[in-house]
């Protein structure tokens, strides 16, 4: 007997609204239908009415966690259109903040995944350690979440000598903690039972479904924008692309923990070899006509921004492709055949960020016309739909 | 005669009867929450009363005052009856456990069997409650609760029978009595002690085995439709089950209220909170298992170990 189980849009295991309709056969998933659209905010449309400087702040608010990835990606795409060379020091600072954001995100992910497994203690521990890196970000930028560091033509704040001293201390602490988590996650039998062999995504499927970020790297594909197409200062810093061949949730966990360690090394190297000089150059308000694409390796995977300008101070079209949207197809593949109890862990495995991924508009399929609905219409539609479906 | 009756009334209603048990249940919940919070690097309850000791009572009163919803599609009679039955079933066995002296308030030959029976009934009630609320999540939760019963019930009962065989009696009071003259059962039957502790964790649906109510998977499972007074009663019943679990371990394996020098409820409570500490500690140390892991583990390891323990008792004659 199969029966359908709704998962979301409100569900304790999901931090953000997305709906999955699972067809379950004796606790085993036989079919899954994802449904997006609960947090569509119309950011791309808003962008057409703002100037380029204002959009830096808007881009930061696409996602709460990988805010710097979006802001720096947007800055890069505008700089490319302007043909602007940013100072070397700014490139290094961008790299440092991006890697700190990666550490912050991966600790957050580790905690959330532990919570999905029902391991509250690890959740509390990981989030306490995340506090260390957030305090460092607060010290550098003045904010804990949306840092406001990146701007067109460079960065807004410098990293000074006393800051570097404090950062080294906290990096040592974080490295020791990452070692500890490696030990916990490779040894603890209850974690291994819940992660090894769960949510398999074979390398061939990962390639075919265009998986990005840690999801692809856990399937053994060394796909990393930082190495493939170096931006900021990544071309000058030696680092290793972490890959694992397990193709399961455990590998995704190990990839992320190892990436924390790798990020710490990158930050140390960047702090040591940071050149002196200015941190930004002045950018003009008007952007010449043209099109450009920029890619950034966000903590969750490849982040893509496309910008088309028309010679004014406002963009013609700004298109964002966040990593979660790229991984959604792979996620549905992973979910096929897993146990009902493993669904939250597998979903958490790709580190979903739904608010990033929401880029749709309501289009009538027959007339191809864009419809704008007010709250009243939505209310009417919802009532009718339920009346029809359940006969209430 | 009159004074004897008054004494009996005091025993039933004040100590070690209802009044004491209610406060013990709330206090145990507080201790449990505090210990787990310490392990998880948090504070735990902090504001109501000194160090938050009144928080469980405040939670209970808050839930009582909240709106009580019965879903339209629910099977009304079992749905409304289940929390009350659950609470009364959880309190009843506590009267069979000797706290003050070697004699419990209610003591007869075979009360151990009655307690086993009631503990199984509790699991069946959980199944009925989840099933009657006709929610998809609670249906899955109640099916899981039923499956979990198959996993832990047999090793748990076998581990509880071990002390009874050693003492030659099926009455808890007599088992406790027997332990003064010999050793605590913990030293004679360590395997049985371990099996009982693990199975009780499964019975209590606490973290490694909170499969029927797994919050991140099926949104609290069988509890999901209960609200207001019903939820308050269910939570209180869970506290009583926790008290019962610790009390059973103390009585069967740790010699009840007997200390090295004298008999006292204080010694009983000391042992009781050691058990609470062990159970809370286990709760903080693991990730949740899956239902198939639990079933496989229970039948592969727990049941054979419990049988081995009984075999050892018979062969070695201890």
Contacts between the chains, C-beta under 8 A, distances in Angstrom:
chain1	res1	chain2	res2	distance
A	3	B	136	7.1
A	4	B	136	7.9
A	5	B	136	5.5
A	5	B	137	7.7
A	5	B	140	7.6
A	6	B	136	7.6
A	11	B	219	6.5
A	12	B	215	5.2
A	12	B	216	5.7
A	12	B	219	5.8
A	13	B	215	8.0
A	13	B	216	4.1
A	13	B	217	6.8
A	27	B	140	7.5
A	27	B	291	7.4
A	114	B	287	7.0
A	115	B	216	6.3
A	116	B	216	4.7
A	117	B	216	7.9
A	117	B	287	4.1
A	117	B	288	6.0
A	118	B	207	6.2
A	118	B	208	7.8
A	118	B	210	6.5
A	118	B	214	6.3
A	118	B	215	7.7
A	118	B	216	6.6
A	118	B	287	5.5
A	118	B	288	2.7
A	119	B	286	6.9
A	119	B	287	3.6
A	119	B	288	7.2
A	120	B	40	6.1
A	120	B	207	7.3
A	120	B	284	7.5
A	121	B	39	6.0
A	121	B	40	4.8
A	121	B	284	4.9
A	121	B	285	7.0
A	122	B	287	7.5
A	123	B	40	8.0
A	124	B	40	4.1
A	124	B	41	5.3
A	124	B	42	6.1
A	125	B	40	7.6
A	125	B	41	6.4
A	128	B	41	5.7
A	188	B	287	7.4
A	190	B	208	6.4
A	190	B	286	4.4
A	190	B	287	4.1
A	190	B	288	7.7
A	190	B	289	6.6
A	191	B	287	5.4
A	193	B	287	7.8
A	193	B	289	6.6
A	193	B	290	7.4
A	193	B	293	5.7
A	194	B	287	5.5
A	194	B	288	7.3
A	194	B	289	7.8
A	194	B	290	7.1
A	339	B	290	6.2
A	339	B	292	7.4
A	340	B	140	6.9
A	340	B	217	6.7
A	340	B	218	7.4
A	341	B	211	7.3
A	341	B	214	6.7
A	341	B	217	5.3
A	341	B	288	7.9
A	341	B	290	4.6
A	341	B	291	6.7
A	342	B	290	7.2
A	343	B	217	6.7
A	344	B	216	4.6
A	344	B	217	5.6
